[in-house]
Amino acid sequence: MSLLSFDEALQKLLAAARPVAEVEEVDSVVATGRTLARAQASGIVVPPLDNSAMDGYAVRLADVPTAGTRLPVSQRIPAGSVGVPLAAGTAARIFTGAPVPQGADAVVMQELCEHAEAGVLINHIPRRGENIRRAGEDIRHGAEILAAGTRLSPQDIGLAASVGLATLPVWRRLKVAVFFTGDELSMPGEALKPGGIYNSNRYSLRGLLAALGCEVRDLGIVPDSLDATRAALREAAAASDVIVTSGGVSVGEEDHVKAAVQAEGALDLWKIAIKPGKPLAFGKVGLRDTPFSGLPGNPVSTFVTVLMLVRPYLLACQGARVTAPRGLTMRADFDWPKPDRRREFLRTRINAEGGLDLFPNQSSGVLTSCAWADGLVDNPPAQAVKRGESVRFIPFSGLIY
């Protein structure tokens, strides 16, 4: 079987994505990380009134022809109150965010003013509109502020709150069932069995899925047998939107996941031209055709394939408008003279000079490389890298959230 390219595999995954259909109305304050189901528009203008950008004095331009003009203070306007029209030949003491009184043309910041007998000394000739935020300059009435399919960030939530949206319609959380295969696996806190390893994939995978806003159902470690794997698949398919497993998708005699999926449903693809992560399976299980994604067992392979392939698929299933990560063009401060024929995702870190350092051991079993790195260099097949060349860098900060 020929290997699928990364782009072919990603296209197949996205084409197979089945977005959830149920919408929940949630309090805006707890909507961070959720995916917006309907576009949101503003029912008000922001700011609602012309307001002061500074603590200072509101004045008429005609009343301050020269620096050093002395004006009586006719009123005091703190934020949250509305003054009266500004009388000609006077200044209004005003504070940041307070509405600018009718008739005022500018606000002179207090650092350019001095308290004077019976008034204030204006030591600056103001410009029209100086230090005034105009009504509606941020948001117009009826303007769309958040598009459908937006994964809501803290700043999105703040924007929604700024126009008075107490709740937001979001797609319900995607239910993802996970299990892990391998008789060699032990859980942290247990004594390692002879020849055993700790199940790090359970922790990294669950953390990644939680960061993507999924509701995770963990079925634990499944014994290395075809019957046990089939039973776990049936249980997972009955109450989840997607199944994700780790291990057992290669070609060894104890790798039962591939055969189990074929027995319980269908397997669509399972060999992809990427490194790390070549054995990645995708298919469907059970009467509901629950989508299945089988990750390789090596910890770095699991981590990278989740970020680069499973993540965009899960985002699409949650109705996200943007699923592709943002890549940055950066300078390689390393040599990579012997590239693989597969597309590689190299663990790298930004150095103090603004370039990228390469973790010295790029093996798929060295999880230290992922904890050390800031992101991945997306290296095309058979592409050597010389120190000083530009590469495409995908930061973890844009992937793990």
Contacts in CASP RR format, 6 or more apart in sequence:
PFRMAT RR
TARGET T0000
AUTHOR 0000-0000-0000
METHOD contacts of the structure
MODEL  1
MSLLSFDEALQKLLAAARPVAEVEEVDSVVATGRTLARAQASGIVVPPLD
NSAMDGYAVRLADVPTAGTRLPVSQRIPAGSVGVPLAAGTAARIFTGAPV
PQGADAVVMQELCEHAEAGVLINHIPRRGENIRRAGEDIRHGAEILAAGT
RLSPQDIGLAASVGLATLPVWRRLKVAVFFTGDELSMPGEALKPGGIYNS
NRYSLRGLLAALGCEVRDLGIVPDSLDATRAALREAAAASDVIVTSGGVS
VGEEDHVKAAVQAEGALDLWKIAIKPGKPLAFGKVGLRDTPFSGLPGNPV
STFVTVLMLVRPYLLACQGARVTAPRGLTMRADFDWPKPDRRREFLRTRI
NAEGGLDLFPNQSSGVLTSCAWADGLVDNPPAQAVKRGESVRFIPFSGLI
Y
1 271 0 8 1.000
3 271 0 8 1.000
3 272 0 8 1.000
3 273 0 8 1.000
3 278 0 8 1.000
3 342 0 8 1.000
4 12 0 8 1.000
4 269 0 8 1.000
4 271 0 8 1.000
4 272 0 8 1.000
4 273 0 8 1.000
5 272 0 8 1.000
5 273 0 8 1.000
5 343 0 8 1.000
6 272 0 8 1.000
6 273 0 8 1.000
6 274 0 8 1.000
6 308 0 8 1.000
6 309 0 8 1.000
6 343 0 8 1.000
9 269 0 8 1.000
9 272 0 8 1.000
9 274 0 8 1.000
9 280 0 8 1.000
9 282 0 8 1.000
9 309 0 8 1.000
10 308 0 8 1.000
10 309 0 8 1.000
10 312 0 8 1.000
12 268 0 8 1.000
12 269 0 8 1.000
12 282 0 8 1.000
13 282 0 8 1.000
13 309 0 8 1.000
13 310 0 8 1.000
13 312 0 8 1.000
13 313 0 8 1.000
14 312 0 8 1.000
14 313 0 8 1.000
14 316 0 8 1.000
14 323 0 8 1.000
16 268 0 8 1.000
16 282 0 8 1.000
16 291 0 8 1.000
16 313 0 8 1.000
17 313 0 8 1.000
17 316 0 8 1.000
17 317 0 8 1.000
18 241 0 8 1.000
18 291 0 8 1.000
18 317 0 8 1.000
19 171 0 8 1.000
19 316 0 8 1.000
19 317 0 8 1.000
19 318 0 8 1.000
19 319 0 8 1.000
20 171 0 8 1.000
20 172 0 8 1.000
20 174 0 8 1.000
20 241 0 8 1.000
20 317 0 8 1.000
20 318 0 8 1.000
20 319 0 8 1.000
22 171 0 8 1.000
22 172 0 8 1.000
23 37 0 8 1.000
23 38 0 8 1.000
23 169 0 8 1.000
23 170 0 8 1.000
23 171 0 8 1.000
23 172 0 8 1.000
24 169 0 8 1.000
24 170 0 8 1.000
24 171 0 8 1.000
24 172 0 8 1.000
25 167 0 8 1.000
25 168 0 8 1.000
25 169 0 8 1.000
25 170 0 8 1.000
26 34 0 8 1.000
26 167 0 8 1.000
26 168 0 8 1.000
26 170 0 8 1.000
27 166 0 8 1.000
27 167 0 8 1.000
28 157 0 8 1.000
28 158 0 8 1.000
28 160 0 8 1.000
28 161 0 8 1.000
28 165 0 8 1.000
28 166 0 8 1.000
28 167 0 8 1.000
28 168 0 8 1.000
29 157 0 8 1.000
29 161 0 8 1.000
31 152 0 8 1.000
31 157 0 8 1.000
31 160 0 8 1.000
31 168 0 8 1.000
31 170 0 8 1.000
32 152 0 8 1.000
32 153 0 8 1.000
32 154 0 8 1.000
32 156 0 8 1.000
32 157 0 8 1.000
33 151 0 8 1.000
33 152 0 8 1.000
33 153 0 8 1.000
33 213 0 8 1.000
33 401 0 8 1.000
34 151 0 8 1.000
34 152 0 8 1.000
34 168 0 8 1.000
34 170 0 8 1.000
34 171 0 8 1.000
34 173 0 8 1.000
34 213 0 8 1.000
35 149 0 8 1.000
35 150 0 8 1.000
35 151 0 8 1.000
35 152 0 8 1.000
35 170 0 8 1.000
35 171 0 8 1.000
35 315 0 8 1.000
35 318 0 8 1.000
35 319 0 8 1.000
35 320 0 8 1.000
36 146 0 8 1.000
36 147 0 8 1.000
36 148 0 8 1.000
36 149 0 8 1.000
36 150 0 8 1.000
36 151 0 8 1.000
36 152 0 8 1.000
36 168 0 8 1.000
36 169 0 8 1.000
36 170 0 8 1.000
37 148 0 8 1.000
37 149 0 8 1.000
37 169 0 8 1.000
37 170 0 8 1.000
37 171 0 8 1.000
37 319 0 8 1.000
38 148 0 8 1.000
38 169 0 8 1.000
39 144 0 8 1.000
39 146 0 8 1.000
39 147 0 8 1.000
39 148 0 8 1.000
40 144 0 8 1.000
40 145 0 8 1.000
40 146 0 8 1.000
40 160 0 8 1.000
40 165 0 8 1.000
40 168 0 8 1.000
41 142 0 8 1.000
41 143 0 8 1.000
41 144 0 8 1.000
41 145 0 8 1.000
42 139 0 8 1.000
42 140 0 8 1.000
42 141 0 8 1.000
42 142 0 8 1.000
42 143 0 8 1.000
42 145 0 8 1.000
42 163 0 8 1.000
43 141 0 8 1.000
43 142 0 8 1.000
43 163 0 8 1.000
44 139 0 8 1.000
44 141 0 8 1.000
44 163 0 8 1.000
44 164 0 8 1.000
45 135 0 8 1.000
45 136 0 8 1.000
45 139 0 8 1.000
45 140 0 8 1.000
45 141 0 8 1.000
46 136 0 8 1.000
46 138 0 8 1.000
46 139 0 8 1.000
46 162 0 8 1.000
46 163 0 8 1.000
47 97 0 8 1.000
47 133 0 8 1.000
47 134 0 8 1.000
47 135 0 8 1.000
47 136 0 8 1.000
47 137 0 8 1.000
47 138 0 8 1.000
48 135 0 8 1.000
48 136 0 8 1.000
49 82 0 8 1.000
49 99 0 8 1.000
49 100 0 8 1.000
49 135 0 8 1.000
50 99 0 8 1.000
50 100 0 8 1.000
50 132 0 8 1.000
50 133 0 8 1.000
50 134 0 8 1.000
50 135 0 8 1.000
51 97 0 8 1.000
51 98 0 8 1.000
51 99 0 8 1.000
51 100 0 8 1.000
51 132 0 8 1.000
51 133 0 8 1.000
52 58 0 8 1.000
52 94 0 8 1.000
52 95 0 8 1.000
52 96 0 8 1.000
52 97 0 8 1.000
52 98 0 8 1.000
52 99 0 8 1.000
52 100 0 8 1.000
52 107 0 8 1.000
52 131 0 8 1.000
52 132 0 8 1.000
52 133 0 8 1.000
53 96 0 8 1.000
53 97 0 8 1.000
53 107 0 8 1.000
53 131 0 8 1.000
53 132 0 8 1.000
53 133 0 8 1.000
54 96 0 8 1.000
54 107 0 8 1.000
54 109 0 8 1.000
54 110 0 8 1.000
54 131 0 8 1.000
55 94 0 8 1.000
55 95 0 8 1.000
55 96 0 8 1.000
55 109 0 8 1.000
55 110 0 8 1.000
56 93 0 8 1.000
56 94 0 8 1.000
56 95 0 8 1.000
56 107 0 8 1.000
56 108 0 8 1.000
56 109 0 8 1.000
56 110 0 8 1.000
56 113 0 8 1.000
56 131 0 8 1.000
57 71 0 8 1.000
57 73 0 8 1.000
57 91 0 8 1.000
57 92 0 8 1.000
57 93 0 8 1.000
57 94 0 8 1.000
57 107 0 8 1.000
57 108 0 8 1.000
57 110 0 8 1.000
57 113 0 8 1.000
57 120 0 8 1.000
57 122 0 8 1.000
58 77 0 8 1.000
58 86 0 8 1.000
58 91 0 8 1.000
58 92 0 8 1.000
58 94 0 8 1.000
58 100 0 8 1.000
58 101 0 8 1.000
58 104 0 8 1.000
58 106 0 8 1.000
58 107 0 8 1.000
59 71 0 8 1.000
59 86 0 8 1.000
59 91 0 8 1.000
59 92 0 8 1.000
59 104 0 8 1.000
59 105 0 8 1.000
59 106 0 8 1.000
59 107 0 8 1.000
59 108 0 8 1.000
59 122 0 8 1.000
59 126 0 8 1.000
60 86 0 8 1.000
60 88 0 8 1.000
60 89 0 8 1.000
60 103 0 8 1.000
60 104 0 8 1.000
60 105 0 8 1.000
61 105 0 8 1.000
61 106 0 8 1.000
61 126 0 8 1.000
61 128 0 8 1.000
62 88 0 8 1.000
63 69 0 8 1.000
63 71 0 8 1.000
63 88 0 8 1.000
63 89 0 8 1.000
63 90 0 8 1.000
63 91 0 8 1.000
64 71 0 8 1.000
64 108 0 8 1.000
64 122 0 8 1.000
64 124 0 8 1.000
64 125 0 8 1.000
64 126 0 8 1.000
65 125 0 8 1.000
66 125 0 8 1.000
67 122 0 8 1.000
67 123 0 8 1.000
67 124 0 8 1.000
67 125 0 8 1.000
68 121 0 8 1.000
68 122 0 8 1.000
68 123 0 8 1.000
69 121 0 8 1.000
69 122 0 8 1.000
70 116 0 8 1.000
70 119 0 8 1.000
70 120 0 8 1.000
70 121 0 8 1.000
70 122 0 8 1.000
71 89 0 8 1.000
71 90 0 8 1.000
71 91 0 8 1.000
71 119 0 8 1.000
71 120 0 8 1.000
71 122 0 8 1.000
72 89 0 8 1.000
72 90 0 8 1.000
72 91 0 8 1.000
72 118 0 8 1.000
72 119 0 8 1.000
73 90 0 8 1.000
73 91 0 8 1.000
73 92 0 8 1.000
73 93 0 8 1.000
73 119 0 8 1.000
73 120 0 8 1.000
74 86 0 8 1.000
74 87 0 8 1.000
74 90 0 8 1.000
74 91 0 8 1.000
74 92 0 8 1.000
75 83 0 8 1.000
75 84 0 8 1.000
75 86 0 8 1.000
75 90 0 8 1.000
75 92 0 8 1.000
75 93 0 8 1.000
75 101 0 8 1.000
76 92 0 8 1.000
76 93 0 8 1.000
76 94 0 8 1.000
77 83 0 8 1.000
77 92 0 8 1.000
77 93 0 8 1.000
77 94 0 8 1.000
77 95 0 8 1.000
77 98 0 8 1.000
77 99 0 8 1.000
77 101 0 8 1.000
78 95 0 8 1.000
78 98 0 8 1.000
79 95 0 8 1.000
79 96 0 8 1.000
79 97 0 8 1.000
79 98 0 8 1.000
80 97 0 8 1.000
80 98 0 8 1.000
80 99 0 8 1.000
81 98 0 8 1.000
81 99 0 8 1.000
82 99 0 8 1.000
83 92 0 8 1.000
83 99 0 8 1.000
83 101 0 8 1.000
84 101 0 8 1.000
84 102 0 8 1.000
85 101 0 8 1.000
85 102 0 8 1.000
85 103 0 8 1.000
86 92 0 8 1.000
86 101 0 8 1.000
86 102 0 8 1.000
86 103 0 8 1.000
86 104 0 8 1.000
91 119 0 8 1.000
91 120 0 8 1.000
91 122 0 8 1.000
92 101 0 8 1.000
92 104 0 8 1.000
93 120 0 8 1.000
94 100 0 8 1.000
94 101 0 8 1.000
94 107 0 8 1.000
97 133 0 8 1.000
100 107 0 8 1.000
100 132 0 8 1.000
104 132 0 8 1.000
105 126 0 8 1.000
105 128 0 8 1.000
105 129 0 8 1.000
106 126 0 8 1.000
106 127 0 8 1.000
106 128 0 8 1.000
106 129 0 8 1.000
106 130 0 8 1.000
106 131 0 8 1.000
106 132 0 8 1.000
107 126 0 8 1.000
107 129 0 8 1.000
107 130 0 8 1.000
107 131 0 8 1.000
107 132 0 8 1.000
108 122 0 8 1.000
108 124 0 8 1.000
108 126 0 8 1.000
108 130 0 8 1.000
108 131 0 8 1.000
109 131 0 8 1.000
112 122 0 8 1.000
112 123 0 8 1.000
112 124 0 8 1.000
113 120 0 8 1.000
113 121 0 8 1.000
113 122 0 8 1.000
113 123 0 8 1.000
113 124 0 8 1.000
114 120 0 8 1.000
114 121 0 8 1.000
114 123 0 8 1.000
115 121 0 8 1.000
138 162 0 8 1.000
139 145 0 8 1.000
139 162 0 8 1.000
139 163 0 8 1.000
145 159 0 8 1.000
145 160 0 8 1.000
145 163 0 8 1.000
146 152 0 8 1.000
146 156 0 8 1.000
146 159 0 8 1.000
146 160 0 8 1.000
147 321 0 8 1.000
148 321 0 8 1.000
149 319 0 8 1.000
149 320 0 8 1.000
149 321 0 8 1.000
150 156 0 8 1.000
150 320 0 8 1.000
150 321 0 8 1.000
151 315 0 8 1.000
151 320 0 8 1.000
151 322 0 8 1.000
152 160 0 8 1.000
152 168 0 8 1.000
152 170 0 8 1.000
160 168 0 8 1.000
171 318 0 8 1.000
171 319 0 8 1.000
173 213 0 8 1.000
173 214 0 8 1.000
173 215 0 8 1.000
173 318 0 8 1.000
174 213 0 8 1.000
174 214 0 8 1.000
174 215 0 8 1.000
174 241 0 8 1.000
174 242 0 8 1.000
174 314 0 8 1.000
174 317 0 8 1.000
174 318 0 8 1.000
175 214 0 8 1.000
175 215 0 8 1.000
175 217 0 8 1.000
175 239 0 8 1.000
175 240 0 8 1.000
175 241 0 8 1.000
175 242 0 8 1.000
176 209 0 8 1.000
176 214 0 8 1.000
176 215 0 8 1.000
176 216 0 8 1.000
176 217 0 8 1.000
176 240 0 8 1.000
176 241 0 8 1.000
176 242 0 8 1.000
176 243 0 8 1.000
176 244 0 8 1.000
176 314 0 8 1.000
177 216 0 8 1.000
177 217 0 8 1.000
177 218 0 8 1.000
177 219 0 8 1.000
177 235 0 8 1.000
177 236 0 8 1.000
177 237 0 8 1.000
177 239 0 8 1.000
177 240 0 8 1.000
177 242 0 8 1.000
177 243 0 8 1.000
177 244 0 8 1.000
178 202 0 8 1.000
178 205 0 8 1.000
178 206 0 8 1.000
178 209 0 8 1.000
178 216 0 8 1.000
178 217 0 8 1.000
178 218 0 8 1.000
178 219 0 8 1.000
178 220 0 8 1.000
178 236 0 8 1.000
178 243 0 8 1.000
178 244 0 8 1.000
178 245 0 8 1.000
178 246 0 8 1.000
179 218 0 8 1.000
179 219 0 8 1.000
179 220 0 8 1.000
179 221 0 8 1.000
179 222 0 8 1.000
179 232 0 8 1.000
179 236 0 8 1.000
179 245 0 8 1.000
179 246 0 8 1.000
180 199 0 8 1.000
180 201 0 8 1.000
180 202 0 8 1.000
180 220 0 8 1.000
180 221 0 8 1.000
180 222 0 8 1.000
180 245 0 8 1.000
180 246 0 8 1.000
180 247 0 8 1.000
181 221 0 8 1.000
181 222 0 8 1.000
181 223 0 8 1.000
181 224 0 8 1.000
181 229 0 8 1.000
181 245 0 8 1.000
181 246 0 8 1.000
181 247 0 8 1.000
181 248 0 8 1.000
181 256 0 8 1.000
181 257 0 8 1.000
182 221 0 8 1.000
182 222 0 8 1.000
182 223 0 8 1.000
182 224 0 8 1.000
182 247 0 8 1.000
182 248 0 8 1.000
182 254 0 8 1.000
183 223 0 8 1.000
183 224 0 8 1.000
183 254 0 8 1.000
184 193 0 8 1.000
184 195 0 8 1.000
184 196 0 8 1.000
184 197 0 8 1.000
185 196 0 8 1.000
185 197 0 8 1.000
185 198 0 8 1.000
185 199 0 8 1.000
185 221 0 8 1.000
186 192 0 8 1.000
186 193 0 8 1.000
186 196 0 8 1.000
186 197 0 8 1.000
186 198 0 8 1.000
186 199 0 8 1.000
187 198 0 8 1.000
187 199 0 8 1.000
187 202 0 8 1.000
187 221 0 8 1.000
188 198 0 8 1.000
188 199 0 8 1.000
188 203 0 8 1.000
192 198 0 8 1.000
199 221 0 8 1.000
200 299 0 8 1.000
200 367 0 8 1.000
201 246 0 8 1.000
201 247 0 8 1.000
201 295 0 8 1.000
201 297 0 8 1.000
201 299 0 8 1.000
201 302 0 8 1.000
202 218 0 8 1.000
202 220 0 8 1.000
202 221 0 8 1.000
202 246 0 8 1.000
204 299 0 8 1.000
204 302 0 8 1.000
204 303 0 8 1.000
204 367 0 8 1.000
204 370 0 8 1.000
205 244 0 8 1.000
205 246 0 8 1.000
205 295 0 8 1.000
205 302 0 8 1.000
205 306 0 8 1.000
206 216 0 8 1.000
206 218 0 8 1.000
208 303 0 8 1.000
208 306 0 8 1.000
208 307 0 8 1.000
208 311 0 8 1.000
208 400 0 8 1.000
209 216 0 8 1.000
209 244 0 8 1.000
209 314 0 8 1.000
210 216 0 8 1.000
211 400 0 8 1.000
211 401 0 8 1.000
212 311 0 8 1.000
212 314 0 8 1.000
212 315 0 8 1.000
212 318 0 8 1.000
213 318 0 8 1.000
214 314 0 8 1.000
214 318 0 8 1.000
217 236 0 8 1.000
217 239 0 8 1.000
217 240 0 8 1.000
219 232 0 8 1.000
219 235 0 8 1.000
219 236 0 8 1.000
222 228 0 8 1.000
222 229 0 8 1.000
222 232 0 8 1.000
224 254 0 8 1.000
224 256 0 8 1.000
225 256 0 8 1.000
226 256 0 8 1.000
226 259 0 8 1.000
226 260 0 8 1.000
226 263 0 8 1.000
229 256 0 8 1.000
229 257 0 8 1.000
229 259 0 8 1.000
229 260 0 8 1.000
230 260 0 8 1.000
230 263 0 8 1.000
230 264 0 8 1.000
233 243 0 8 1.000
233 260 0 8 1.000
233 261 0 8 1.000
233 264 0 8 1.000
233 285 0 8 1.000
233 286 0 8 1.000
233 292 0 8 1.000
234 264 0 8 1.000
234 285 0 8 1.000
234 286 0 8 1.000
236 243 0 8 1.000
236 285 0 8 1.000
236 290 0 8 1.000
237 243 0 8 1.000
237 264 0 8 1.000
237 285 0 8 1.000
237 286 0 8 1.000
237 287 0 8 1.000
237 288 0 8 1.000
237 290 0 8 1.000
238 288 0 8 1.000
240 290 0 8 1.000
241 290 0 8 1.000
241 291 0 8 1.000
241 317 0 8 1.000
242 290 0 8 1.000
242 291 0 8 1.000
242 292 0 8 1.000
242 293 0 8 1.000
242 314 0 8 1.000
242 317 0 8 1.000
243 285 0 8 1.000
243 290 0 8 1.000
243 291 0 8 1.000
243 292 0 8 1.000
243 293 0 8 1.000
244 292 0 8 1.000
244 293 0 8 1.000
244 294 0 8 1.000
244 295 0 8 1.000
244 310 0 8 1.000
245 257 0 8 1.000
245 292 0 8 1.000
245 293 0 8 1.000
245 294 0 8 1.000
245 295 0 8 1.000
246 294 0 8 1.000
246 295 0 8 1.000
246 296 0 8 1.000
246 297 0 8 1.000
246 302 0 8 1.000
247 255 0 8 1.000
247 257 0 8 1.000
247 294 0 8 1.000
247 295 0 8 1.000
247 296 0 8 1.000
247 297 0 8 1.000
248 254 0 8 1.000
248 255 0 8 1.000
248 256 0 8 1.000
248 257 0 8 1.000
248 258 0 8 1.000
248 294 0 8 1.000
248 297 0 8 1.000
249 255 0 8 1.000
249 257 0 8 1.000
249 258 0 8 1.000
249 270 0 8 1.000
249 279 0 8 1.000
249 280 0 8 1.000
249 281 0 8 1.000
249 294 0 8 1.000
249 295 0 8 1.000
249 296 0 8 1.000
249 297 0 8 1.000
250 279 0 8 1.000
250 296 0 8 1.000
251 258 0 8 1.000
251 279 0 8 1.000
257 281 0 8 1.000
257 294 0 8 1.000
258 267 0 8 1.000
258 270 0 8 1.000
258 281 0 8 1.000
261 267 0 8 1.000
261 281 0 8 1.000
261 283 0 8 1.000
261 285 0 8 1.000
261 292 0 8 1.000
264 285 0 8 1.000
264 286 0 8 1.000
265 283 0 8 1.000
265 284 0 8 1.000
265 285 0 8 1.000
265 286 0 8 1.000
265 289 0 8 1.000
266 283 0 8 1.000
266 284 0 8 1.000
267 281 0 8 1.000
267 282 0 8 1.000
267 283 0 8 1.000
267 292 0 8 1.000
268 282 0 8 1.000
268 283 0 8 1.000
268 284 0 8 1.000
269 280 0 8 1.000
269 281 0 8 1.000
269 282 0 8 1.000
269 283 0 8 1.000
270 279 0 8 1.000
270 280 0 8 1.000
270 281 0 8 1.000
270 282 0 8 1.000
271 278 0 8 1.000
271 279 0 8 1.000
271 280 0 8 1.000
272 278 0 8 1.000
272 280 0 8 1.000
272 309 0 8 1.000
273 341 0 8 1.000
273 342 0 8 1.000
273 343 0 8 1.000
273 381 0 8 1.000
274 280 0 8 1.000
274 304 0 8 1.000
274 305 0 8 1.000
274 308 0 8 1.000
274 309 0 8 1.000
274 342 0 8 1.000
274 343 0 8 1.000
274 344 0 8 1.000
274 345 0 8 1.000
275 340 0 8 1.000
275 342 0 8 1.000
275 343 0 8 1.000
275 344 0 8 1.000
275 345 0 8 1.000
275 364 0 8 1.000
276 296 0 8 1.000
276 298 0 8 1.000
276 300 0 8 1.000
276 301 0 8 1.000
276 304 0 8 1.000
276 305 0 8 1.000
276 345 0 8 1.000
276 364 0 8 1.000
276 365 0 8 1.000
277 296 0 8 1.000
277 298 0 8 1.000
277 301 0 8 1.000
277 304 0 8 1.000
277 305 0 8 1.000
277 364 0 8 1.000
278 296 0 8 1.000
278 301 0 8 1.000
278 342 0 8 1.000
279 296 0 8 1.000
279 301 0 8 1.000
280 293 0 8 1.000
280 294 0 8 1.000
280 295 0 8 1.000
280 296 0 8 1.000
280 305 0 8 1.000
280 309 0 8 1.000
281 292 0 8 1.000
281 293 0 8 1.000
281 294 0 8 1.000
282 291 0 8 1.000
282 292 0 8 1.000
282 293 0 8 1.000
282 294 0 8 1.000
283 291 0 8 1.000
283 292 0 8 1.000
283 293 0 8 1.000
284 290 0 8 1.000
284 291 0 8 1.000
284 292 0 8 1.000
285 292 0 8 1.000
291 317 0 8 1.000
293 310 0 8 1.000
293 313 0 8 1.000
295 301 0 8 1.000
295 302 0 8 1.000
295 305 0 8 1.000
295 306 0 8 1.000
295 310 0 8 1.000
296 302 0 8 1.000
296 305 0 8 1.000
296 364 0 8 1.000
298 364 0 8 1.000
298 365 0 8 1.000
299 364 0 8 1.000
299 365 0 8 1.000
299 367 0 8 1.000
299 370 0 8 1.000
300 347 0 8 1.000
300 363 0 8 1.000
300 364 0 8 1.000
300 365 0 8 1.000
300 366 0 8 1.000
300 367 0 8 1.000
300 369 0 8 1.000
300 370 0 8 1.000
301 364 0 8 1.000
301 365 0 8 1.000
303 367 0 8 1.000
303 370 0 8 1.000
304 345 0 8 1.000
304 376 0 8 1.000
307 325 0 8 1.000
307 376 0 8 1.000
307 396 0 8 1.000
307 399 0 8 1.000
307 400 0 8 1.000
308 325 0 8 1.000
308 345 0 8 1.000
308 376 0 8 1.000
311 323 0 8 1.000
311 325 0 8 1.000
311 399 0 8 1.000
312 323 0 8 1.000
312 324 0 8 1.000
312 325 0 8 1.000
313 323 0 8 1.000
315 322 0 8 1.000
315 323 0 8 1.000
316 323 0 8 1.000
325 394 0 8 1.000
325 398 0 8 1.000
325 399 0 8 1.000
326 394 0 8 1.000
326 398 0 8 1.000
327 378 0 8 1.000
327 392 0 8 1.000
327 393 0 8 1.000
327 394 0 8 1.000
327 395 0 8 1.000
328 392 0 8 1.000
328 393 0 8 1.000
328 394 0 8 1.000
328 395 0 8 1.000
329 390 0 8 1.000
329 391 0 8 1.000
329 392 0 8 1.000
329 393 0 8 1.000
330 350 0 8 1.000
330 354 0 8 1.000
330 355 0 8 1.000
330 356 0 8 1.000
330 390 0 8 1.000
330 391 0 8 1.000
330 393 0 8 1.000
331 354 0 8 1.000
331 355 0 8 1.000
331 356 0 8 1.000
331 388 0 8 1.000
331 389 0 8 1.000
331 390 0 8 1.000
331 391 0 8 1.000
332 355 0 8 1.000
332 356 0 8 1.000
332 358 0 8 1.000
332 377 0 8 1.000
332 385 0 8 1.000
332 386 0 8 1.000
332 387 0 8 1.000
332 388 0 8 1.000
332 389 0 8 1.000
332 390 0 8 1.000
332 391 0 8 1.000
333 351 0 8 1.000
333 353 0 8 1.000
333 355 0 8 1.000
333 356 0 8 1.000
333 357 0 8 1.000
333 387 0 8 1.000
333 388 0 8 1.000
334 348 0 8 1.000
334 356 0 8 1.000
334 357 0 8 1.000
334 358 0 8 1.000
334 385 0 8 1.000
334 387 0 8 1.000
335 385 0 8 1.000
335 386 0 8 1.000
335 387 0 8 1.000
336 346 0 8 1.000
336 358 0 8 1.000
336 379 0 8 1.000
336 384 0 8 1.000
336 385 0 8 1.000
337 384 0 8 1.000
337 385 0 8 1.000
337 386 0 8 1.000
338 384 0 8 1.000
339 379 0 8 1.000
339 381 0 8 1.000
339 382 0 8 1.000
339 383 0 8 1.000
339 384 0 8 1.000
339 385 0 8 1.000
340 381 0 8 1.000
340 382 0 8 1.000
341 381 0 8 1.000
341 382 0 8 1.000
342 381 0 8 1.000
343 378 0 8 1.000
343 379 0 8 1.000
343 380 0 8 1.000
343 381 0 8 1.000
344 362 0 8 1.000
344 377 0 8 1.000
344 379 0 8 1.000
344 381 0 8 1.000
345 376 0 8 1.000
345 377 0 8 1.000
345 378 0 8 1.000
345 379 0 8 1.000
346 358 0 8 1.000
346 359 0 8 1.000
346 362 0 8 1.000
346 376 0 8 1.000
346 377 0 8 1.000
346 379 0 8 1.000
347 358 0 8 1.000
347 359 0 8 1.000
347 362 0 8 1.000
347 369 0 8 1.000
347 370 0 8 1.000
347 372 0 8 1.000
347 373 0 8 1.000
347 375 0 8 1.000
347 376 0 8 1.000
348 356 0 8 1.000
348 357 0 8 1.000
348 358 0 8 1.000
348 359 0 8 1.000
348 373 0 8 1.000
348 374 0 8 1.000
348 375 0 8 1.000
348 376 0 8 1.000
348 377 0 8 1.000
348 393 0 8 1.000
349 356 0 8 1.000
349 357 0 8 1.000
349 359 0 8 1.000
349 372 0 8 1.000
349 373 0 8 1.000
349 374 0 8 1.000
349 375 0 8 1.000
350 356 0 8 1.000
350 357 0 8 1.000
350 374 0 8 1.000
351 357 0 8 1.000
356 377 0 8 1.000
356 391 0 8 1.000
356 393 0 8 1.000
358 377 0 8 1.000
359 366 0 8 1.000
359 368 0 8 1.000
359 369 0 8 1.000
359 372 0 8 1.000
359 373 0 8 1.000
361 368 0 8 1.000
361 369 0 8 1.000
362 369 0 8 1.000
363 369 0 8 1.000
373 396 0 8 1.000
374 395 0 8 1.000
374 396 0 8 1.000
374 397 0 8 1.000
375 393 0 8 1.000
375 394 0 8 1.000
375 395 0 8 1.000
375 396 0 8 1.000
375 399 0 8 1.000
376 393 0 8 1.000
376 394 0 8 1.000
376 396 0 8 1.000
377 385 0 8 1.000
377 391 0 8 1.000
377 392 0 8 1.000
377 393 0 8 1.000
377 394 0 8 1.000
378 391 0 8 1.000
378 392 0 8 1.000
378 393 0 8 1.000
378 394 0 8 1.000
379 385 0 8 1.000
379 391 0 8 1.000
379 392 0 8 1.000
385 391 0 8 1.000
END
